[in-house]
Amino acid sequence: MAKKRNLILTVILLAGLFGLAWYINFETDSYLRRIVNLCMVYAIIGLSMNLTNGFTGQFSLGQAGFMAIGAYAVGIFTVPVSLRPSVFYAAPMHPAIADIHMPLWLALIVGGLCAALVAFLIGAPVLRLRGDYLAVATLGFSEIIRIVITNAQTITNGALGIKDIPPLNDVRYIFAFTAAVFIFITALINTSYGRAFKAIREDEIAAEAMGIDLFKHKSLAFMLSAFFAGIGGGLYAALLGTVDPKNFLFTLTYNFLLIIVLGGMGSITGSMIGSILVTAGLEFLRIFDEPLELFGVAIPLFRPGFRMVIFSVLLMALVLFWRRGIMGTREFTWDKTIAFCKNPFGIFGRKGVDKA
């Protein structure tokens, strides 16, 4: 009965969130839609990174490179064929792909599969490393991917980037992809594969002694992480309407590392919370970058860059009070929510009973 109830509540929640996405899409301005869409795209990429770093315990920093693969797949295959000569004006597009056009959803899947393939190829040498060595290696491969993209001019248009990507600012479309990714990852984590990921995170030696194939499960987590990062990168390119190698510098990965650390390493719910706090927080704090006058006196602190100071202080406070992130390794569950609604002061009640 509890599982059936939880399933019904989940369906109702998803329907309600889709209704909210519908409302935002038609009843709000483009600026708010852009923020909401960016939060969801960052949530997808943050969750993909959490799959490797949080659930499997492998310190990977290659997310920007996998994002770039997905973004360029969308850029290459969704630009109308008639506009490609004006985009690839420095060097003509390679004839093998010059006439291939795909709808966005198919280009996203192709981009994700290409990212997963690259992850499979680099996983063999990289995933035998641990800790900081793995982080440095994946960061290096991320930069290699960006350099290859910059120099493959007939395929990616090189340093000029790709413009005229059909713009996407539809909240419903991105919400559908975000919901699908979260449902898939949630289902995966609750399977034997997910439990194997967590066992590897806790103790690799003990996991191997229990019969878990370390390389197989690490590779699977790494490839799935790259696949969803590629999809997130493709949505990011469609949201911007253009793609450029400079969009995927290695510093971009640190934004997603911040999201999962802040939300909670090993928490699906935390990835969403972290993406909202980081993405929307940085936007709404822009008021501190504008000059402010009180009674004709200019406040010296309010100037460009001050919002980053405020944001950094808030992050430090959160890290001090929640050292494992806001959610830690916990998740939102209907059972806990219903129990809390029935008896929000249950903890204090139990203490009183114990004392009595």
N, C-alpha and C positions, 0 to 999 in steps of 0.2 A: 504493500500500500504506500509506503514512504517513497519508494522509487517512482511509482506512478504519479504520486502527488508532486514530487520534485520535477518530473518531466513536464507535467502540465504547467507548473509555475514557470519553468524555463521557457516554454513556448510562449506563454503570456508575456513574459519579460521581453523576449525577442520581438514579439509583435508590437509591444508598447514602444520599444526603442526604435523600431522601424517607423512607427507612426511619428515619433519625435524627429527622426531623420527627414521624413516627408515634410513635416512642418517647417523645419529649419531650411530645407531646400527651397521652399516656395514663399515663406513668410519673413525671411531675414535677408539682410544685405550680403553682398558678395564677400565683404571682409570677414564677417562672422562665419560664413560658410567655409572660407579658406582656412580659418583657424580650426574649425571642427574637423575638416578633412585632413589637415596636417596632423592633428592629434591621433586620428585613426591610422593614418599611414605610419606614423612613428610608433604606434602601438604594435602594428604588425612586425616592424623591423626590430623593435625592442623585444618582442616575444620570441622572434627567431634567434636573437642573440642569447636570450635567457635559456633557450633550449640547450645550447652548448655550454654556456658559462654557468648558468644557475642549476639546471637539472642534471647535467652530466659532469660538471665540475672541471671543464676544460677551458682554460683562459685564452679564448680566441679573440683577435682584434682585426678580423678580415672582413667585417660587415660592409664597409664602404666599397670594397672591390666587388662583392657580390651584388650590391645595389647597383653599381655602375653597369654590370652585365645586363641586369633586368631593365634598367632605364634605357640603355642603348638598343636593346631588342625592341622595345616599344617605339623608340625614335626611328629606327630603321624601317620597321614593317608597318607603321600606322600613318606615316606621312603620305598624303596622296601622291600617286605616281606622277601626276601632271605637274606637281610642285617640286619634284626631286631635282630637276636640272637647275632650278634657282637656288636650291639648298646646297647641292654638291657642285658649286660653280668652279672651285679651284681644281678639282679632279673628279671626273665622272664616276658615278656609282658603279661598283662592280657589276658586270652584266648578269652574273649568276643570281643576284638578288634585286636587280634594278626594277623588275616588274612584279615582284612579290608584294602583295598588300594583304594585311590581316585586320580583322576587327580587334578592338582593344583587348577583349577577354582572352582571345587566342594568343595575341602577342605577349600578354602577361604570363601565360602558362609556358610559352616558348622561352621567354626570358628566365623564368624560374628553373626550367629544365636545363638550360645552358649553364646557369649558375651552379646547379647541382652537379653537372658533369665536370665543371672546373674544380669543384670541391672534391669530387671523387679522385681526380687526377693528382691534386696536390695533397690529398689526405694521406696517401701512402707514406711519403717521407715525413710529413709534418706531424701527424697524430702519434708518432712514436716519441715525440718530445712531451715534456710536462712543464707546467708552471710558466715562469717568465720566458723560457726558451720557446715554448709554443706561442706565446703572445708575440714575441719578436718575429718569429717565422711567419705567422699569419699576417702580421702587419706588413712584412716585406712583400709577401705575395700580393697583398692588396695594392701596394704601390706598383708592383710589376703589371698587374691587370690594368691599372690606370695608364701606365706608360705605353703598354701595347695598344690600348684604345686610342691614345693620342697619336700614335704613329701609323695606325691602319687607316690611312686617309680614304681609300676607295670604299671602305666599308662603314667607317664611323665618322667620316669627314674630318678626322684629325682634331687639331686644336680649335678649329672653327666651330665645332659642335653641330648639333642638329636643331633647327628651328622648324616652325610651322607644324609641330605636333598638334593634332586636334585637341583642344583644351578640354579638360574634365574638371568640373566643379560641382558635380552632382553628388550630394551627400548620400543619397540612397544607394548609388552604385558602389561607392567606397565602403559604406556600411555593410553591404552584402558580402564583400570580400573579407572585411575585418571579422564579421561574425563567423564566416566559414572557416577562417584560419583559427580563430579561438576555439571553435567547436572541435576542429580536427586535433589541435594540440591537447585540448582537455581530454578527449577520448584516448589519444596516444599515451598520455602520462598515466592514465588509469589502466593501461594494459600491462602485460608482462615486460614489454619493451621499456615502458616508462619506469617500471620498478627496477629494471636492470640499469637504466640511466642513473637513477638515484643511488643504487648500490655502488656503482662506479664512483660517483661523487663522494660518497662517504668513505670508502676504503677500496682501492683498486685491487690490492692483494687479496682481501677477503672475498671480493666479488669474483675474482678469477678462481679462487679456491672453491667457490660454489658452482663453478661450471659456466660462468658468463664469459663469452668471447669478447674480450676487451676491444680488440681492433674492429670487429664487426659492429659493435654497438656504438663505438666512438665515431666510426665512419658514417653510420646511419644518422646519428644526431647531427654530425657536421654537414652532411648532404641535405638533410631536411632544413637545417638552419639556413643554408645557402639558398635553397629553393624559395623559402618564404621571404628571405631578404631580397631575392631577385624580383619577386612579385611586388614587394613594398617599393623597391627602386623603380619598377615600371609605373606604379601608381604615382610615385613622386614626380617622375618625368611628365606624365600626363597632366598632373596638377599644375606644374610649372609651364607646360607648353613648349619647353625647350630643354635641351640637355647639353652639358658642357663638361669636359674632363675636370675642370676646376671645382665643379660641384661635389666631387667625390675625393677630396683630399683626405688623408688619413685622420685628420682632426675631426672629421664627421663621425667617425666611429666612437669618439669619446662622448658625444651627445647621447648615444644609445647605451653606452656603458653607464652614464649618469642615470639614465632612466631606470635601468634594471637594478642598480645599486640603491637608488632612492626608493623604488617601489618594493623591492625585495627580491634577492637572488633566489630563484626557485619558486616563484609565485606568479601564476598566470594573471590573477587579479592585480597583483602589484605592477605588472607591466603596463596595464591600462591606466592605473592610477599615476604611475610615474610619468607616462607619456603626456597625460593631461596637465600635471603639475609643471613639467618642464616646458612644454610647448606653449600652453595657454598662459602660464605664469610669465614667461619672457615677453609675450605680446602685451599683456595687460599692465606690465610694469613700465611700458614705454612712456607713461605719463611723467616718470621721473627723469626722462631725457629732455623734457621740454622746459624752457625757462619759466620760473615762477616768481611772481612779485607779490609781496604782502605790504599793503599800505604804502605802495610806491617804492619799496625797498626790494631789490633783487636778492633772492636766496642763492648764495654762491654754489650750494651743493647740486642744485637742479641744473644739470648740463649733460650733454651727450656722454654716455658711458656710465652714468650714475645708477641706472637700473641694474647693471651687472654687479655693482657693489651690493645693492640691496638683495639681489637674487643670491649672491654668494653667501651673504650673512644668513639668509633664510635656510640655505642648504646646510651650512655648518650647524645651525641650530637643530635641524631635522636629524642630521647624522649623529649629533651628540645625544639626542633623546631616543632615537631609533637606530641603534648601531647596525642592526640587521635589515634595515629598510622599514618602511611603513608596515608592510605585510609580513616581512620575514619569509618563511616558507609556508605561511598559512594561506588559505583560500577562502573566498566567500562561499558559503554553503547554505542551502535552504534550511537544513536542520538547526544549525546554530542561530540563524536569523529568526526562525519561528520560536525557538526556545527563549531567545532574548525578548521577543515581543510579548510572549506569555508572561515572563517574569523577569523584567529588566533589572531587578534588584535581588536576583536569586543568589548571587555570591554572598551578599550581606545576610540574606536569610539563612543560608547554610552555616555561616559563621555563628549566627545566633543560636542555631540548633546545636551546633557542636559545643558551644559554651554551656548551654543548658544541660 
